[in-house]
Amino acid sequence: MTLRSTDIRLIHFFRKISEPAARLGLFVVFFWFGFLKILGLSPASGLVQQLFTQTVHFISFDTFIILFGVLECLIGILFLIRGLERVVIPILFLHMVTTFMPLFLLPTVTWSGFMVPTLEGQYIIKNLVIIALAVGIASHLHPIRE
């Protein structure tokens, strides 16, 4: 077996598993982190509460964090179900807008200096990887039939 043939086999293997792996990874992250919010165990709750106090005033935080956790669990589950990509990806992008808000609304929490994110800031910025995975899943969709 040559290096080239091994390379080709690996490329084909990774192409075959890339979408299921992306779906599973998104499910695990969203469901796990959402479930922690529902249980009141999320390490992100403090950050969410700080953002909540600056933006949401029509619901209690205790209710909001549970609903937010349920939404995250739902996003995770929907990524596992083929055919629901056109539903879950827009929901994901709306969720991502809210998760990026602390970078702008809570700069003292998310930045320790110019372009130097705190641990919380890094936690938020890594969501670019989540967006990239969703884009990769979307790239496998077939056009809608008219």
N, CA, C and O of each residue as an XYZ file, in Angstrom:
584
protein
N       0.840     -1.167      0.000
C       0.000      0.000      0.000
C       0.893      1.241      0.000
O       1.812      1.350      0.812
N       0.620      2.169     -0.909
C       1.432      3.375     -1.016
C       0.884      4.470     -0.100
O      -0.239      4.387      0.396
N       1.690      5.472      0.103
C       1.272      6.621      0.906
C       0.058      7.293      0.259
O      -0.883      7.688      0.946
N       0.092      7.418     -1.076
C      -1.023      8.052     -1.796
C      -2.320      7.251     -1.631
O      -3.372      7.835     -1.370
N      -2.259      5.950     -1.778
C      -3.477      5.138     -1.648
C      -4.021      5.187     -0.211
O      -5.234      5.199      0.000
N      -3.117      5.215      0.763
C      -3.546      5.359      2.155
C      -4.211      6.713      2.360
O      -5.240      6.820      3.028
N      -3.615      7.734      1.782
C      -4.166      9.081      1.874
C      -5.565      9.135      1.257
O      -6.478      9.715      1.845
N      -5.736      8.546      0.098
C      -7.033      8.525     -0.588
C      -8.069      7.784      0.257
O      -9.204      8.241      0.392
N      -7.683      6.658      0.816
C      -8.611      5.886      1.653
C      -9.034      6.685      2.889
O     -10.205      6.688      3.271
N      -8.072      7.353      3.500
C      -8.394      8.168      4.674
C      -9.319      9.331      4.301
O     -10.272      9.625      5.022
N      -9.041      9.979      3.193
C      -9.892     11.085      2.741
C     -11.318     10.597      2.521
O     -12.268     11.237      2.971
N     -11.474      9.485      1.841
C     -12.813      8.929      1.603
C     -13.506      8.546      2.912
O     -14.704      8.777      3.075
N     -12.759      7.969      3.830
C     -13.316      7.603      5.128
C     -13.803      8.845      5.876
O     -14.912      8.864      6.409
N     -12.961      9.882      5.909
C     -13.347     11.099      6.627
C     -14.506     11.812      5.947
O     -15.343     12.407      6.625
N     -14.571     11.766      4.628
C     -15.731     12.331      3.926
C     -17.003     11.595      4.329
O     -18.058     12.205      4.507
N     -16.892     10.291      4.467
C     -18.055      9.464      4.806
C     -18.562      9.752      6.224
O     -19.770      9.774      6.460
N     -17.642      9.972      7.160
C     -18.059     10.153      8.553
C     -18.155     11.614      8.987
O     -18.615     11.887     10.096
N     -17.736     12.555      8.149
C     -17.684     13.959      8.582
C     -19.046     14.507      8.993
O     -19.166     15.165     10.027
N     -20.068     14.240      8.190
C     -21.388     14.780      8.535
C     -21.961     14.121      9.791
O     -22.408     14.832     10.691
N     -21.965     12.778      9.885
C     -22.461     12.183     11.140
C     -21.649     12.624     12.366
O     -22.216     12.829     13.439
N     -20.347     12.768     12.216
C     -19.518     13.206     13.342
C     -19.866     14.634     13.745
O     -19.922     14.946     14.934
N     -20.098     15.499     12.765
C     -20.478     16.878     13.053
C     -21.827     16.927     13.769
O     -21.999     17.666     14.738
N     -22.779     16.133     13.282
C     -24.108     16.095     13.901
C     -24.022     15.605     15.348
O     -24.639     16.176     16.247
N     -23.253     14.543     15.554
C     -23.110     13.993     16.898
C     -22.412     14.997     17.823
O     -22.823     15.192     18.966
N     -21.368     15.621     17.319
C     -20.655     16.616     18.125
C     -21.553     17.778     18.523
O     -21.530     18.216     19.673
N     -22.344     18.280     17.581
C     -23.263     19.372     17.895
C     -24.328     18.919     18.891
O     -24.690     19.660     19.806
N     -24.820     17.709     18.707
C     -25.798     17.180     19.667
C     -25.207     17.142     21.075
O     -25.821     17.640     22.020
N     -24.037     16.562     21.217
C     -23.429     16.403     22.537
C     -23.236     17.762     23.205
O     -23.613     17.947     24.362
N     -22.652     18.709     22.477
C     -22.376     20.024     23.063
C     -23.669     20.725     23.456
O     -23.796     21.199     24.585
N     -24.630     20.798     22.539
C     -25.854     21.537     22.838
C     -26.709     20.839     23.886
O     -27.210     21.486     24.805
N     -26.879     19.546     23.761
C     -27.723     18.843     24.725
C     -27.093     18.879     26.118
O     -27.777     19.164     27.102
N     -25.812     18.594     26.203
C     -25.122     18.563     27.496
C     -25.164     19.928     28.169
O     -25.569     20.044     29.326
N     -24.742     20.966     27.438
C     -24.692     22.297     28.037
C     -26.096     22.806     28.353
O     -26.297     23.479     29.364
N     -27.071     22.489     27.495
C     -28.450     22.877     27.766
C     -28.995     22.175     28.999
O     -29.662     22.796     29.827
N     -28.714     20.886     29.123
C     -29.198     20.112     30.263
C     -28.594     20.630     31.568
O     -29.267     20.654     32.598
N     -27.328     21.042     31.526
C     -26.715     21.636     32.720
C     -27.449     22.906     33.127
O     -27.613     23.170     34.318
N     -27.892     23.697     32.151
C     -28.661     24.911     32.475
C     -29.992     24.536     33.122
O     -30.399     25.155     34.105
N     -30.660     23.542     32.586
C     -31.945     23.102     33.138
C     -31.777     22.645     34.592
O     -32.626     22.925     35.438
N     -30.684     21.947     34.871
C     -30.419     21.438     36.227
C     -29.870     22.513     37.172
O     -29.747     22.278     38.374
N     -29.542     23.682     36.633
C     -28.966     24.737     37.456
C     -27.505     24.510     37.774
O     -26.999     25.019     38.774
N     -26.818     23.746     36.928
C     -25.417     23.397     37.180
C     -24.443     24.000     36.165
O     -23.252     23.691     36.208
N     -24.914     24.841     35.265
C     -24.060     25.350     34.200
C     -23.062     26.381     34.711
O     -23.438     27.329     35.401
N     -21.791     26.194     34.372
C     -20.799     27.207     34.733
C     -20.992     28.500     33.946
O     -20.397     29.521     34.288
N     -21.813     28.471     32.900
C     -22.070     29.669     32.099
C     -23.230     30.495     32.653
O     -23.512     31.573     32.129
N     -23.902     30.023     33.685
C     -25.085     30.721     34.199
C     -24.795     32.146     34.654
O     -25.617     33.041     34.453
N     -23.647     32.360     35.260
C     -23.290     33.715     35.699
C     -23.185     34.677     34.532
O     -23.695     35.795     34.593
N     -22.533     34.247     33.482
C     -22.403     35.075     32.283
C     -23.767     35.312     31.648
O     -24.081     36.430     31.240
N     -24.575     34.257     31.564
C     -25.915     34.381     30.991
C     -26.738     35.355     31.830
O     -27.484     36.164     31.278
N     -26.613     35.289     33.139
C     -27.387     36.178     33.996
C     -26.948     37.627     33.829
O     -27.786     38.528     33.833
N     -25.667     37.862     33.685
C     -25.191     39.231     33.465
C     -25.739     39.790     32.162
O     -26.171     40.941     32.111
N     -25.723     38.982     31.111
C     -26.274     39.419     29.831
C     -27.783     39.606     29.948
O     -28.334     40.570     29.417
N     -28.447     38.694     30.638
C     -29.888     38.751     30.840
C     -30.304     40.084     31.472
O     -31.259     40.715     31.019
N     -29.591     40.509     32.514
C     -29.962     41.743     33.214
C     -29.842     42.970     32.322
O     -30.501     43.980     32.571
N     -29.012     42.897     31.286
C     -28.855     44.031     30.364
C     -29.812     43.979     29.183
O     -29.981     44.981     28.488
N     -30.441     42.838     28.942
C     -31.215     42.722     27.705
C     -32.660     42.282     27.882
O     -33.527     42.782     27.165
N     -32.957     41.390     28.782
C     -34.296     40.796     28.897
C     -34.962     41.303     30.174
O     -34.383     41.241     31.259
N     -36.200     41.810     30.025
C     -36.877     42.350     31.207
C     -38.324     41.884     31.316
O     -39.080     42.411     32.132
N     -38.718     40.915     30.515
C     -40.118     40.497     30.491
C     -40.353     39.116     31.095
O     -41.471     38.602     31.045
N     -39.317     38.514     31.661
C     -39.406     37.164     32.210
C     -38.377     37.056     33.326
O     -37.368     37.761     33.307
N     -38.621     36.183     34.296
C     -37.647     36.006     35.373
C     -36.433     35.234     34.850
O     -36.534     34.459     33.899
N     -35.301     35.460     35.481
C     -34.094     34.756     35.049
C     -34.237     33.256     35.242
O     -33.808     32.477     34.390
N     -34.837     32.841     36.356
C     -34.992     31.404     36.620
C     -35.778     30.712     35.512
O     -35.439     29.599     35.111
N     -36.816     31.362     35.023
C     -37.593     30.810     33.909
C     -36.787     30.868     32.624
O     -36.771     29.915     31.845
N     -36.120     31.991     32.409
C     -35.339     32.172     31.183
C     -34.255     31.112     31.040
O     -34.116     30.517     29.971
N     -33.491     30.868     32.089
C     -32.362     29.935     31.988
C     -32.847     28.521     31.694
O     -32.181     27.774     30.978
N     -33.994     28.151     32.239
C     -34.543     26.826     31.933
C     -34.989     26.768     30.480
O     -34.699     25.797     29.782
N     -35.694     27.801     30.015
C     -36.127     27.833     28.608
C     -34.935     27.859     27.662
O     -34.957     27.230     26.605
N     -33.898     28.590     28.048
C     -32.681     28.659     27.233
C     -32.023     27.277     27.160
O     -31.561     26.855     26.100
N     -31.989     26.584     28.292
C     -31.446     25.228     28.319
C     -32.271     24.271     27.473
O     -31.718     23.432     26.762
N     -33.593     24.395     27.547
C     -34.462     23.556     26.724
C     -34.203     23.828     25.247
O     -34.137     22.896     24.445
N     -34.054     25.106     24.884
C     -33.747     25.453     23.491
C     -32.443     24.809     23.049
O     -32.359     24.273     21.944
N     -31.427     24.856     23.900
C     -30.149     24.235     23.534
C     -30.297     22.726     23.381
O     -29.735     22.145     22.452
N     -31.032     22.091     24.262
C     -31.270     20.646     24.130
C     -31.996     20.354     22.825
O     -31.659     19.400     22.124
N     -32.990     21.171     22.498
C     -33.740     21.001     21.261
C     -32.830     21.149     20.040
O     -32.922     20.357     19.103
N     -31.963     22.146     20.044
C     -31.010     22.320     18.942
C     -30.174     21.050     18.781
O     -29.988     20.560     17.668
N     -29.679     20.528     19.883
C     -28.874     19.300     19.830
C     -29.648     18.143     19.231
O     -29.139     17.437     18.361
N     -30.869     17.944     19.689
C     -31.691     16.841     19.178
C     -31.990     17.021     17.699
O     -31.913     16.063     16.929
N     -32.329     18.234     17.297
C     -32.677     18.479     15.892
C     -31.513     18.206     14.950
O     -31.719     17.802     13.805
N     -30.280     18.427     15.430
C     -29.124     18.133     14.573
C     -28.978     16.632     14.307
O     -28.328     16.245     13.337
N     -29.559     15.800     15.133
C     -29.483     14.352     14.912
C     -30.483     13.867     13.862
O     -30.334     12.769     13.325
N     -31.491     14.673     13.570
C     -32.582     14.228     12.704
C     -32.397     14.770     11.289
O     -32.536     15.968     11.041
N     -32.082     13.863     10.375
C     -31.943     14.252      8.973
C     -33.256     14.828      8.463
O     -34.333     14.331      8.795
N     -33.162     15.865      7.666
C     -34.340     16.503      7.102
C     -34.765     17.738      7.871
O     -35.589     18.513      7.386
N     -34.210     17.937      9.078
C     -34.580     19.110      9.868
C     -33.491     20.183      9.879
O     -33.538     21.116     10.681
N     -32.521     20.046      8.992
C     -31.417     20.996      8.942
C     -31.907     22.417      8.651
O     -31.397     23.385      9.214
N     -32.896     22.529      7.769
C     -33.397     23.860      7.405
C     -34.189     24.502      8.540
O     -34.466     25.701      8.506
N     -34.547     23.719      9.530
C     -35.202     24.240     10.725
C     -34.153     24.608     11.770
O     -34.178     25.706     12.327
N     -33.229     23.681     12.033
C     -32.301     23.868     13.146
C     -31.195     24.886     12.842
O     -30.761     25.596     13.749
N     -30.739     24.972     11.617
C     -29.620     25.885     11.339
C     -30.013     27.349     11.559
O     -29.226     28.087     12.153
N     -31.186     27.808     11.113
C     -31.564     29.194     11.463
C     -31.715     29.406     12.975
O     -31.351     30.462     13.492
N     -32.250     28.405     13.682
C     -32.353     28.511     15.141
C     -30.960     28.611     15.754
O     -30.725     29.403     16.666
N     -30.041     27.795     15.238
C     -28.655     27.842     15.716
C     -28.047     29.217     15.501
O     -27.396     29.752     16.398
N     -28.249     29.795     14.328
C     -27.643     31.101     14.060
C     -28.243     32.192     14.951
O     -27.522     33.093     15.381
N     -29.537     32.130     15.234
C     -30.133     33.077     16.184
C     -29.518     32.881     17.572
O     -29.219     33.849     18.271
N     -29.334     31.626     17.959
C     -28.693     31.320     19.242
C     -27.272     31.877     19.266
O     -26.839     32.428     20.279
N     -26.555     31.739     18.173
C     -25.180     32.228     18.112
C     -25.124     33.749     18.258
O     -24.202     34.278     18.880
N     -26.101     34.452     17.690
C     -26.151     35.908     17.857
C     -26.211     36.249     19.338
O     -25.497     37.137     19.806
N     -27.063     35.543     20.074
C     -27.178     35.833     21.504
C     -25.904     35.451     22.256
O     -25.525     36.123     23.214
N     -25.248     34.384     21.830
C     -24.045     33.976     22.559
C     -22.856     34.892     22.276
O     -21.934     34.975     23.087
N     -22.869     35.576     21.141
C     -21.779     36.513     20.847
C     -21.995     37.876     21.499
O     -21.060     38.672     21.578
N     -23.205     38.155     21.966
C     -23.516     39.459     22.550
C     -22.613     39.871     23.708
O     -22.248     41.043     23.792
N     -22.235     38.954     24.609
C     -21.364     39.383     25.711
C     -20.028     39.982     25.244
O     -19.442     40.800     25.953
N     -19.552     39.591     24.084
C     -18.299     40.167     23.587
C     -18.414     41.679     23.419
O     -17.423     42.403     23.512
N     -19.640     42.146     23.169
C     -19.865     43.569     22.948
C     -20.549     44.250     24.136
O     -20.269     45.410     24.441
N     -21.446     43.521     24.802
C     -22.212     44.111     25.899
C     -21.560     43.933     27.264
O     -21.868     44.673     28.199
N     -20.676     42.970     27.387
C     -19.984     42.710     28.654
C     -18.463     42.654     28.435
O     -17.826     41.655     28.769
N     -17.896     43.703     27.886
C     -16.463     43.643     27.533
C     -15.534     43.427     28.724
O     -14.464     42.838     28.569
N     -15.925     43.895     29.909
C     -15.038     43.691     31.059
C     -15.012     42.234     31.503
O     -14.082     41.802     32.184
N     -16.040     41.476     31.114
C     -16.103     40.055     31.458
C     -15.421     39.207     30.389
O     -14.850     38.161     30.697
N     -15.479     39.652     29.135
C     -15.019     38.810     28.026
C     -13.652     39.193     27.447
O     -13.085     38.443     26.652
N     -13.125     40.349     27.838
C     -11.822     40.780     27.326
C     -10.935     41.244     28.474
O     -11.387     41.982     29.349
N      -9.682     40.817     28.475
C      -8.734     41.310     29.475
C      -7.842     42.393     28.884
O      -7.094     43.044     29.613
N      -7.914     42.587     27.592
C      -7.165     43.615     26.877
C      -7.583     43.575     25.420
O      -8.419     42.761     25.027
N      -7.000     44.452     24.623
C      -7.349     44.500     23.209
C      -7.012     43.169     22.536
O      -5.851     42.762     22.491
N      -8.035     42.500     22.017
C      -7.901     41.220     21.326
C      -7.350     40.102     22.220
O      -6.796     39.119     21.728
N      -7.509     40.264     23.530
C      -7.082     39.242     24.485
C      -8.318     38.810     25.265
O      -8.703     39.453     26.241
N      -8.941     37.702     24.823
C     -10.164     37.279     25.496
C      -9.883     36.620     26.846
O      -8.866     35.956     27.044
N     -10.821     36.832     27.759
C     -10.786     36.097     29.023
C     -11.212     34.653     28.731
O     -11.503     34.302     27.587
N     -11.242     33.843     29.757
C     -11.708     32.472     29.572
C     -13.149     32.480     29.052
O     -13.503     31.679     28.187
N     -13.975     33.382     29.578
C     -15.354     33.504     29.098
C     -15.386     33.922     27.632
O     -16.185     33.409     26.848
N     -14.509     34.858     27.270
C     -14.422     35.297     25.877
C     -13.999     34.167     24.955
O     -14.530     34.027     23.853
N     -13.046     33.361     25.403
C     -12.618     32.209     24.601
C     -13.759     31.212     24.447
O     -13.937     30.630     23.377
N     -14.517     31.019     25.493
C     -15.672     30.111     25.478
C     -16.666     30.558     24.399
O     -17.266     29.732     23.712
N     -16.826     31.875     24.264
C     -17.744     32.422     23.262
C     -17.141     32.326     21.862
O     -17.816     31.899     20.925
N     -15.902     32.712     21.716
C     -15.259     32.743     20.399
C     -15.176     31.342     19.784
O     -15.223     31.201     18.562
N     -15.055     30.314     20.614
C     -15.005     28.952     20.073
C     -16.290     28.583     19.350
O     -16.328     27.590     18.624
N     -17.341     29.371     19.538
C     -18.591     29.112     18.825
C     -18.441     29.292     17.313
O     -19.304     28.856     16.551
N     -17.368     29.922     16.879
C     -17.093     29.982     15.441
C     -16.926     28.573     14.876
O     -17.274     28.321     13.722
N     -16.402     27.668     15.675
C     -16.255     26.269     15.251
C     -17.637     25.627     15.101
O     -17.865     24.853     14.171
N     -18.544     25.943     16.000
C     -19.910     25.425     15.907
C     -20.572     25.925     14.626
O     -21.246     25.164     13.931
N     -20.377     27.200     14.318
C     -20.934     27.759     13.080
C     -20.335     27.053     11.869
O     -21.048     26.737     10.917
N     -19.033     26.804     11.902
C     -18.379     26.106     10.786
C     -18.943     24.701     10.609
O     -19.138     24.258      9.476
N     -19.209     23.993     11.700
C     -19.806     22.661     11.601
C     -21.198     22.733     10.983
O     -21.551     21.899     10.149
N     -21.986     23.719     11.387
C     -23.335     23.876     10.824
C     -23.262     24.198      9.336
O     -24.065     23.692      8.552
N     -22.314     25.027      8.947
C     -22.121     25.342      7.524
C     -21.736     24.078      6.766
O     -22.218     23.846      5.657
N     -20.872     23.264      7.356
C     -20.481     22.001      6.724
C     -21.666     21.071      6.535
O     -21.786     20.422      5.496
N     -22.538     20.999      7.526
C     -23.745     20.178      7.398
C     -24.641     20.744      6.304
O     -25.169     19.997      5.481
N     -24.812     22.059      6.294
C     -25.652     22.700      5.271
C     -25.100     22.462      3.870
O     -25.865     22.391      2.908
N     -23.791     22.339      3.748
C     -23.195     22.140      2.426
C     -23.538     20.770      1.843
O     -23.362     20.550      0.644
N     -24.022     19.854      2.670
C     -24.410     18.527      2.205
C     -25.890     18.443      1.808
O     -26.353     17.400      1.346
N     -26.619     19.535      1.990
C     -28.049     19.520      1.668
C     -28.260     19.539      0.157
O     -27.422     20.028     -0.601
N     -29.380     19.002     -0.248
C     -29.787     19.068     -1.642
C     -30.730     20.244     -1.799
O     -31.494     20.540     -0.880
N     -30.701     20.925     -2.940
C     -31.597     22.066     -3.138
C     -33.062     21.670     -2.976
O     -33.456     20.541     -3.267
N     -33.850     22.621     -2.507
C     -35.291     22.394     -2.368
C     -35.897     22.225     -3.749
O     -35.579     22.967     -4.679
N     -36.768     21.249     -3.868
C     -37.448     21.024     -5.145
C     -38.593     22.018     -5.269
O     -39.308     22.279     -4.302
N     -38.759     22.563     -6.450
C     -39.852     23.518     -6.671
C     -41.091     22.850     -7.169
O     -42.100     23.515     -7.404
